[in-house]
Amino acid sequence: MRAYIDTNIFVYATYPSYPQHEKARNFLKACSDGSDSWFLSWGVVYEYLRVVTHPGLFSKETLSFPKAAENVLRFTSAKNVEILTETPEHTKLLSALTQEMKTISGNLLHDAHHVILMREHDLKKIFTADTDFHRFAGLEVVDPLQR
């Protein structure tokens, strides 16, 4: 598989009120139980924590920080997950992306960070429900919730 998993898949798997919940949960379980490597970053972890603990987003379902952190520990402890970090190539790849896409701003900057990390680690596939990733060249964007 060798693919990066974006934050939204973890968020959908957390909340039964989302129509995508069962598919997201089953997808992550299959990833964790499988033998293929899958990847995320500390950016994904902290985006997840920001979203699920934000009372303005999920007033009835907001998670406490300890519960959200428990979820993070569960999905980061899978035997076949790797958390990507920046390498010495990060600045060069950021510079290249600024030449490639001159109009990145706002929330798209988080996506750009994920893409740069993927490029640093030679990953081409991302599992996400976020269509913004189609803006980046060289990615295979797969929505596992549409299968």
Backbone bond lengths (Angstrom), bond angles and torsions (degrees), N, CA, C in turn:
res aa  C-N    CA-C-N  psi(-1)  N-CA   C-N-CA  omega(-1)  CA-C   N-CA-C  phi
1 M - - - 1.458 - - 1.529 110.63 -
2 R 1.325 119.78 -51.52 1.468 123.68 -178.61 1.519 112.02 37.30
3 A 1.310 116.09 70.94 1.459 120.34 -178.10 1.520 110.81 -138.66
4 Y 1.309 114.73 153.68 1.459 124.57 177.03 1.524 107.34 -91.11
5 I 1.311 116.88 141.47 1.466 120.32 177.84 1.524 108.44 -114.33
6 D 1.312 115.34 126.43 1.458 122.67 -176.07 1.533 111.53 -83.13
7 T 1.302 114.98 160.22 1.463 124.44 -175.90 1.523 113.34 -53.22
8 N 1.316 118.21 -42.89 1.464 120.28 -172.18 1.524 112.43 -60.80
9 I 1.313 118.39 -29.77 1.460 120.62 178.91 1.528 109.71 -65.04
10 F 1.330 117.14 -41.24 1.465 121.51 178.07 1.524 111.39 -67.39
11 V 1.329 116.72 -38.46 1.471 120.45 178.62 1.527 109.96 -64.94
12 Y 1.324 117.52 -48.17 1.466 120.14 179.30 1.526 111.21 -59.95
13 A 1.320 117.09 -36.98 1.468 120.76 -179.95 1.528 111.59 -68.72
14 T 1.308 117.20 -21.04 1.466 122.06 -177.27 1.524 112.87 -80.42
15 Y 1.323 117.12 -35.23 1.468 121.09 -169.86 1.520 113.31 -109.52
16 P 1.335 117.07 110.53 1.471 120.61 177.83 1.527 113.52 -60.11
17 S 1.324 117.94 -19.99 1.467 119.95 -179.20 1.532 112.54 -72.38
18 Y 1.322 118.63 -17.23 1.455 121.35 176.89 1.528 109.76 -76.87
19 P 1.327 117.69 136.40 1.470 119.37 176.56 1.536 112.12 -61.91
20 Q 1.325 116.95 -25.42 1.463 121.74 -178.57 1.528 112.66 -85.39
21 H 1.332 117.62 0.51 1.460 121.81 -171.66 1.527 113.28 -54.63
22 E 1.315 117.83 -54.21 1.471 120.62 -175.17 1.526 111.34 -62.43
23 K 1.329 116.36 -43.24 1.470 119.23 179.37 1.521 110.77 -63.37
24 A 1.331 116.93 -43.42 1.465 120.43 -179.83 1.527 110.51 -64.99
25 R 1.306 116.87 -43.44 1.467 120.73 179.58 1.530 111.18 -63.13
26 N 1.318 116.06 -45.81 1.471 120.30 179.30 1.524 111.44 -64.78
27 F 1.330 116.64 -39.09 1.454 120.56 178.53 1.525 110.61 -62.16
28 L 1.341 117.44 -48.06 1.466 120.23 -179.29 1.524 111.59 -65.91
29 K 1.313 116.86 -35.78 1.467 119.77 177.21 1.528 109.80 -63.91
30 A 1.328 116.34 -43.95 1.468 120.14 178.63 1.531 110.79 -62.37
31 C 1.316 117.01 -39.68 1.468 120.20 177.38 1.526 110.29 -62.97
32 S 1.317 116.63 -48.69 1.468 121.13 -177.95 1.517 112.60 -65.41
33 D 1.319 116.65 -35.95 1.466 120.95 -178.23 1.527 112.78 -82.92
34 G 1.327 116.26 -15.92 1.462 120.20 -175.98 1.519 112.85 -78.67
35 S 1.312 115.21 -179.94 1.464 120.23 179.70 1.529 112.24 -102.62
36 D 1.331 117.14 -13.80 1.459 120.35 180.00 1.529 110.65 -75.36
37 S 1.326 115.21 146.26 1.462 120.11 176.83 1.523 110.48 -74.75
38 W 1.321 115.26 144.91 1.454 121.35 171.66 1.517 107.76 -137.27
39 F 1.340 115.74 161.74 1.452 120.20 -166.78 1.528 111.50 -135.72
40 L 1.311 114.52 150.82 1.454 122.62 169.60 1.514 106.76 -149.62
41 S 1.305 117.54 -176.78 1.463 121.02 -178.40 1.520 108.95 -135.64
42 W 1.316 114.55 169.72 1.468 117.84 175.28 1.525 109.81 -64.06
43 G 1.323 117.67 -27.48 1.468 120.07 174.81 1.514 111.41 -60.57
44 V 1.331 117.46 -42.82 1.470 121.53 176.51 1.519 109.76 -62.39
45 V 1.321 116.90 -44.52 1.469 120.85 -179.01 1.523 110.86 -59.27
46 Y 1.328 117.03 -49.08 1.464 119.58 -176.67 1.529 112.47 -74.05
47 E 1.328 118.07 -31.42 1.472 118.93 172.64 1.523 109.67 -62.93
48 Y 1.327 116.51 -43.52 1.464 120.79 177.94 1.533 109.85 -58.41
49 L 1.325 116.80 -49.69 1.473 120.19 -179.68 1.529 111.26 -59.96
50 R 1.322 116.74 -41.13 1.473 120.41 179.95 1.522 111.03 -61.72
51 V 1.320 116.28 -44.63 1.463 120.51 -176.32 1.521 112.01 -69.76
52 V 1.328 117.75 -49.99 1.472 119.35 -171.55 1.521 113.67 -76.19
53 T 1.345 117.32 -16.62 1.468 119.49 176.91 1.529 112.46 -99.66
54 H 1.317 117.25 0.83 1.467 121.80 -176.26 1.534 110.13 -81.54
55 P 1.331 117.79 111.48 1.475 119.56 -176.15 1.521 113.92 -65.93
56 G 1.309 118.26 -22.28 1.456 120.63 179.32 1.522 113.17 -76.76
57 L 1.307 117.26 -16.27 1.458 120.48 -178.56 1.523 112.66 -94.76
58 F 1.311 116.30 -39.13 1.468 121.27 -175.26 1.527 109.30 -134.62
59 S 1.312 116.83 67.85 1.461 119.80 -172.18 1.527 113.23 -54.01
60 K 1.333 117.56 -41.05 1.460 119.38 -178.71 1.523 112.21 -87.31
61 E 1.317 116.94 -18.51 1.457 120.27 -173.60 1.527 113.38 -120.25
62 T 1.328 117.96 12.72 1.456 120.59 -179.36 1.522 109.21 -58.39
63 L 1.314 116.01 134.02 1.457 120.30 178.40 1.522 110.42 -90.28
64 S 1.308 115.86 145.47 1.458 119.33 170.96 1.525 107.31 -69.05
65 F 1.311 116.20 158.30 1.460 119.28 178.09 1.533 111.28 -59.57
66 P 1.348 119.72 -43.74 1.478 118.13 177.95 1.531 113.31 -60.17
67 K 1.329 118.41 -38.95 1.469 120.97 179.12 1.530 110.23 -68.42
68 A 1.322 116.75 -42.51 1.467 120.56 178.71 1.527 110.24 -63.70
69 A 1.335 116.85 -42.20 1.467 120.61 178.58 1.526 110.79 -64.89
70 E 1.321 117.28 -35.57 1.474 121.16 175.81 1.531 110.12 -60.85
71 N 1.329 116.32 -42.37 1.465 120.15 177.00 1.528 110.89 -61.28
72 V 1.336 116.03 -44.07 1.466 120.56 179.37 1.525 110.17 -60.44
73 L 1.316 116.59 -44.88 1.471 119.64 179.57 1.521 111.14 -61.40
74 R 1.308 116.39 -35.78 1.466 120.16 179.37 1.532 110.61 -65.51
75 F 1.331 117.52 -48.98 1.465 116.53 -176.62 1.520 113.96 -80.13
76 T 1.320 119.11 -19.67 1.470 119.65 176.59 1.527 112.40 -87.59
77 S 1.315 117.42 -6.90 1.464 119.39 -179.83 1.529 112.64 -95.84
78 A 1.313 117.94 2.56 1.470 120.14 176.58 1.525 108.77 -58.35
79 K 1.304 115.87 143.25 1.477 121.06 -176.16 1.530 112.81 -65.16
80 N 1.314 117.19 -21.06 1.461 120.63 -173.29 1.528 113.63 -115.73
81 V 1.331 117.14 20.30 1.464 120.73 178.02 1.520 109.31 -102.82
82 E 1.318 115.42 144.78 1.457 120.97 174.54 1.522 107.98 -129.10
83 I 1.321 116.15 135.72 1.457 120.85 177.48 1.527 107.49 -96.83
84 L 1.320 114.99 117.62 1.462 120.85 -177.62 1.522 110.56 -78.15
85 T 1.319 114.88 143.33 1.459 121.08 174.29 1.526 108.90 -129.48
86 E 1.303 114.79 164.70 1.449 120.83 -179.43 1.534 109.83 -66.06
87 T 1.318 115.16 146.91 1.462 122.39 176.85 1.531 108.02 -114.13
88 P 1.330 117.75 176.44 1.468 119.26 175.34 1.534 113.30 -61.03
89 E 1.337 118.00 -16.22 1.472 122.06 179.57 1.534 112.88 -81.31
90 H 1.325 117.57 -7.28 1.462 121.49 -171.62 1.539 112.27 -57.17
91 T 1.314 117.06 -48.37 1.467 120.26 -177.69 1.523 111.28 -62.17
92 K 1.326 116.78 -41.84 1.474 120.79 179.25 1.533 110.26 -63.11
93 L 1.340 117.20 -41.34 1.466 120.55 179.77 1.525 111.71 -70.80
94 L 1.330 117.05 -34.35 1.469 119.98 174.14 1.521 109.89 -62.76
95 S 1.310 116.39 -44.26 1.465 120.66 178.34 1.523 111.14 -60.76
96 A 1.323 116.39 -43.40 1.471 120.29 178.86 1.523 110.90 -62.72
97 L 1.314 116.89 -40.23 1.465 119.68 179.86 1.531 111.54 -67.04
98 T 1.332 117.37 -33.26 1.469 118.92 177.98 1.521 110.96 -66.00
99 Q 1.333 117.66 -29.33 1.467 120.76 176.00 1.527 111.30 -76.87
100 E 1.296 114.92 -34.95 1.472 121.86 -178.00 1.535 111.56 -72.87
101 M 1.337 116.26 -40.97 1.468 121.67 -174.84 1.528 108.89 -134.45
102 K 1.288 116.28 96.12 1.464 120.89 -174.76 1.524 114.20 -81.02
103 T 1.337 117.77 -7.28 1.470 119.79 -173.56 1.533 113.38 -111.48
104 I 1.304 118.58 22.43 1.463 120.02 177.87 1.523 108.97 -72.73
105 S 1.341 115.91 133.86 1.462 120.78 177.02 1.527 109.06 -158.90
106 G 1.309 115.18 169.37 1.467 121.37 174.17 1.520 113.21 56.77
107 N 1.331 114.79 -137.56 1.464 120.48 -176.44 1.524 113.61 -63.55
108 L 1.324 117.54 -21.82 1.461 120.64 179.23 1.537 111.52 -65.49
109 L 1.334 116.63 -18.88 1.459 119.82 177.53 1.529 111.54 -64.40
110 H 1.333 117.58 -34.87 1.471 119.80 175.97 1.527 109.91 -63.70
111 D 1.317 116.37 -42.13 1.468 120.22 178.12 1.525 110.24 -63.43
112 A 1.327 116.69 -41.04 1.461 120.82 178.99 1.531 110.49 -60.63
113 H 1.311 116.87 -40.01 1.468 120.47 178.06 1.523 110.18 -61.50
114 H 1.328 117.34 -43.71 1.469 120.61 177.26 1.534 110.65 -60.63
115 V 1.314 116.22 -43.09 1.468 120.81 -178.35 1.531 110.43 -64.35
116 I 1.318 117.12 -42.78 1.464 119.89 178.95 1.533 110.29 -62.55
117 L 1.319 117.30 -43.49 1.470 120.24 176.68 1.525 110.96 -60.13
118 M 1.308 116.22 -41.97 1.462 119.39 178.45 1.526 110.81 -61.71
119 R 1.309 117.08 -43.12 1.460 120.69 179.46 1.529 110.93 -64.29
120 E 1.329 116.49 -39.62 1.464 120.16 178.54 1.524 111.70 -59.21
121 H 1.321 115.91 -33.72 1.464 121.36 -174.88 1.531 112.27 -106.90
122 D 1.328 115.80 16.46 1.469 122.97 175.65 1.537 112.57 55.25
123 L 1.320 116.22 44.52 1.466 121.78 174.70 1.516 108.44 -104.66
124 K 1.315 116.31 135.22 1.461 120.70 -177.01 1.527 112.52 -114.35
125 K 1.329 117.24 -16.25 1.461 120.42 -174.21 1.530 110.06 -111.13
126 I 1.335 115.56 134.92 1.458 121.34 174.86 1.519 108.65 -127.62
127 F 1.316 115.52 133.25 1.459 121.69 172.29 1.518 107.24 -95.51
128 T 1.327 116.13 117.79 1.454 121.81 -176.69 1.522 109.79 -160.83
129 A 1.325 115.19 155.41 1.460 121.10 171.36 1.531 110.45 -100.27
130 D 1.318 116.58 4.73 1.460 123.36 -177.81 1.529 109.72 -90.07
131 T 1.311 116.56 109.98 1.469 120.69 -177.20 1.531 113.02 -71.13
132 D 1.334 118.59 -13.23 1.466 120.83 178.66 1.529 112.15 -60.35
133 F 1.322 117.62 -25.04 1.465 119.43 -179.02 1.526 112.56 -66.70
134 H 1.318 117.36 -16.39 1.467 120.15 176.07 1.530 111.56 -66.52
135 R 1.312 117.86 -15.93 1.467 121.89 179.62 1.524 112.43 -72.15
136 F 1.322 117.22 -19.07 1.457 121.35 -174.69 1.528 110.50 -95.34
137 A 1.310 115.71 129.34 1.472 121.35 -179.43 1.522 111.04 -69.12
138 G 1.318 114.31 147.89 1.452 120.24 172.09 1.510 116.19 81.53
139 L 1.336 117.80 8.78 1.464 121.23 -179.96 1.518 110.59 -105.37
140 E 1.307 115.26 143.03 1.460 121.05 166.88 1.520 106.37 -99.57
141 V 1.310 116.48 106.18 1.461 122.61 -177.12 1.517 108.69 -95.75
142 V 1.336 115.52 118.77 1.458 120.87 -177.27 1.519 108.82 -124.08
143 D 1.322 115.41 125.70 1.466 120.81 174.57 1.534 107.82 -94.48
144 P 1.328 117.66 102.83 1.468 119.84 -177.03 1.518 112.86 -70.30
145 L 1.321 116.95 -9.75 1.463 121.39 -178.67 1.520 111.55 -87.47
146 Q 1.334 116.63 -9.00 1.460 121.81 179.24 1.522 112.37 -98.24
147 R 1.298 116.65 2.61 1.480 121.27 -178.46 1.488 111.12 -80.77
